[in-house]
């Protein structure tokens, strides 16, 4: 009877029961916030690097896909591993209406091959960048599409018409 009446340690037991789901949810929220922050940084870096194509600097410098990817990475201020996880797709179109959004993933969840062009004067260009975000706590991202590796795909898209540069 004394054992049932003894209340010492009840707070510690209640904390142990409540703390596990609390900390899991807390870490999932922190990871989601970090993922959104990196998504915003990716978007800003994509817009900044795309300016090189829009103004004709990329064509004048004969930028390759690797060099353009490095320009995007430079805008991401060393927050992420660009070499293995960043993908760049730059394509030209005859008009804005000719662009039809397509999935960067194949049916197996792998990123399809990416294209690159520096663009010509007064041409419609669509720049898409994708980053494979490694998910630690997938409590809040279960309903979103994933890569075959289980990573979350973050993306940024910029569409513009290049300037009528002289070269």
C-alpha positions in Angstrom: 0.0 0.0 0.0 2.9 2.4 0.8 4.3 1.8 -2.7 1.1 3.0 -4.4 0.9 6.1 -2.2 4.5 7.1 -2.9 4.6 10.0 -5.4 8.3 10.5 -5.5 9.6 10.3 -9.1 6.2 10.9 -10.7 7.4 14.1 -12.4 10.5 12.4 -13.8 8.3 9.6 -15.2 5.9 12.1 -16.8 8.7 14.0 -18.3 10.2 10.8 -19.7 6.9 10.0 -21.3 6.2 13.4 -22.8 9.8 14.4 -23.7 10.4 11.8 -26.4 7.6 13.0 -28.7 8.2 16.6 -27.8 11.9 16.5 -28.8 11.1 14.5 -32.0 8.6 17.2 -33.0 10.9 20.0 -32.0 13.8 18.6 -34.1 11.4 18.0 -37.1 10.2 21.6 -36.9 13.9 22.9 -36.7 14.8 20.7 -39.7 11.8 22.0 -41.7 12.7 25.6 -40.9 16.3 25.0 -42.0 15.0 23.3 -45.2 12.8 26.3 -46.0 15.8 28.6 -45.3 18.0 26.7 -47.7 15.2 26.7 -50.3 15.1 30.5 -50.1 18.9 30.7 -50.4 18.8 28.4 -53.4 16.2 30.7 -55.0 18.2 33.8 -54.4 21.4 32.1 -55.7 19.6 31.0 -58.8 18.3 34.5 -59.5 21.7 36.0 -59.0 23.5 33.4 -61.2 20.8 33.7 -63.9 21.6 37.3 -64.3 24.8 36.3 -66.0 22.8 34.5 -68.7 20.2 37.3 -69.0 22.8 40.0 -69.6 24.9 37.9 -72.0 27.9 37.6 -69.7 27.7 33.8 -69.6 27.9 33.7 -73.4 30.7 36.2 -73.5 32.7 34.2 -70.9 31.6 30.8 -72.5 30.4 29.5 -69.2 30.0 25.8 -69.0 27.3 24.0 -66.9 30.0 23.3 -64.3 31.0 27.0 -64.1 27.4 28.1 -63.9 26.7 25.6 -61.2 29.8 27.0 -59.3 28.2 30.5 -59.6 25.0 29.2 -58.0 27.0 27.5 -55.3 28.9 30.8 -54.6 25.5 32.4 -53.8 24.7 29.6 -51.3 27.4 30.8 -48.9 28.8 27.4 -48.1 25.6 26.2 -46.4 25.4 23.0 -48.4 27.4 20.4 -50.3 27.0 21.7 -53.9 29.2 19.2 -55.7 27.1 16.1 -55.2 23.6 17.5 -54.4 23.1 20.5 -56.7 21.6 20.1 -60.2 21.3 22.8 -62.8 19.0 22.7 -65.8 19.1 25.7 -68.3 17.0 25.5 -71.5 15.9 28.0 -74.2 12.5 28.3 -75.7 11.0 30.2 -78.6 8.3 31.8 -76.4 7.1 31.8 -72.8 4.1 29.7 -73.9 6.4 27.1 -75.4 7.7 26.2 -71.9 5.8 23.3 -70.3 6.9 22.4 -66.8 8.3 18.9 -66.5 9.3 16.8 -63.5 13.1 16.6 -62.9 12.6 13.1 -61.7 12.1 9.9 -63.6 9.6 7.2 -62.6 12.2 5.7 -60.2 12.7 8.9 -58.3 16.2 9.7 -59.8 17.0 13.1 -61.3 17.0 13.1 -65.0 19.8 14.5 -67.1 20.1 18.2 -67.1 20.7 20.5 -70.0 22.6 23.8 -70.3 22.7 26.7 -72.7 24.2 30.2 -72.4 21.3 31.6 -74.5 21.3 33.9 -77.4 20.1 37.5 -77.5 16.4 38.1 -77.0 15.8 34.4 -76.3 13.5 32.9 -73.6 15.5 31.0 -71.0 14.3 28.9 -68.1 16.8 28.2 -65.3 15.9 25.4 -62.9 18.1 24.4 -60.0 17.5 21.5 -57.7 19.1 20.5 -54.4 18.8 17.1 -52.8 18.2 17.9 -49.1 19.1 15.0 -46.8 16.1 14.4 -44.5 16.9 13.4 -40.9 13.4 13.6 -39.3 10.7 12.8 -41.9 7.7 13.4 -39.6 6.6 16.6 -41.4 7.6 15.7 -44.9 5.9 12.3 -45.4 3.4 13.6 -48.0 5.9 15.3 -50.3 7.7 13.6 -53.3 11.1 12.2 -52.5 14.1 11.1 -54.5 15.0 7.4 -54.7 17.6 8.0 -52.1 15.0 9.4 -49.6 16.2 13.0 -49.9 13.8 15.9 -50.3 14.0 17.8 -53.5 14.2 21.6 -53.2 13.9 23.6 -56.4 14.0 27.1 -57.8 12.9 28.3 -61.2 13.6 31.5 -63.0 12.2 32.4 -66.5 13.2 35.5 -68.4 14.0 36.9 -71.9 17.7 37.6 -72.4 18.6 41.2 -73.3 19.5 42.1 -76.8 23.2 42.0 -76.2 25.4 42.9 -79.1 27.4 39.7 -79.5 
